[in-house]
């Protein structure tokens, strides 16, 4: 069975023949990087240890762009979630990192006996039935892209090699990079368990021959021309929309990534806010109990809704009064921070349920009048035994755009509609959002 497109697709050259497609939409499994089903899972860490390591990795990977402009693009280097994709004919099953900040889909490639872009040791060792490298010589549907074609020009920062083939080169914050040939291939995606597969031929993707990167590849979900969303819109009637529902980190449950009608956020309490460029929305105010906190002098507070960064980052002029208002409401003993650089405020509490009992009403007021109610699990993290810490930090660099990180999005169904230019939020039980049995990497 073939079916319309789903993640990892890049961009279709010619009108594609999409097999098995229905208008009902589809869902794929999102596997957290530290989940037991991830090739990067470290069994030596406790659940709390995995959370702390993920936060430190996420914060270290968030940085400022390379000032010399030597690379084609610098995007977020903090990746949290994988998804499966089947590439080629016959199919090669691979895991790729999902990034809402990237407009490119690329995979590690080799050409028969040629040396491939080597995967990280942890990924290679744990790959199991999943391949860490796509061998293009084994596929009957692989194709190359000429450097003068519209397909090549639609990928950011491409150039020509000596044989007039389209090359790409991407760089990421933290020093990771990927380069190779823009190519075409058939991609097949598995719907939620029990559903049909989705197959799209002649999809543009980056076939990486050189990669310094902690994973097999990337699925770009930005609103750029060569991202999955825009290709999905060109190939199907699904429209330019997707949604996800992120399960809390201490849960081993998989999260869900949805397309088409399944990306519509219909849960009770759903609110919608206008979307600016690059998945940016505006915080009008933050309400903590009876306090209404805004930036001084009517300054605007744009924030990027980012599933790749764990922590939320805010302008200090907004964050400081939030911390003060929380401290007035939360009457719990303060605890020493496990990492003072990241967590400035920690309390003694027996987990989120204990904190929720004393947690004040906290609401994000976004543009268009959208009121997003936050629970304790969206504002604090359960890091150590009887220790919960604030999951909001100041922006790391002057001039950086603040972010709404994944912790603040836990147990929310978050929907992006690129045609309507809106983002919708609704409370949800995300641990049950992806139907069992989940896929496995072993």
Order of alpha helices (4+ residues) and beta strands (2+ residues): beta-beta-alpha-beta-beta-beta-beta-alpha-beta-beta-alpha-beta-beta-beta-beta-beta-alpha-beta-beta-beta-beta-beta-beta-beta-alpha-beta-alpha-beta-beta-alpha-beta-beta-beta-beta-beta-beta
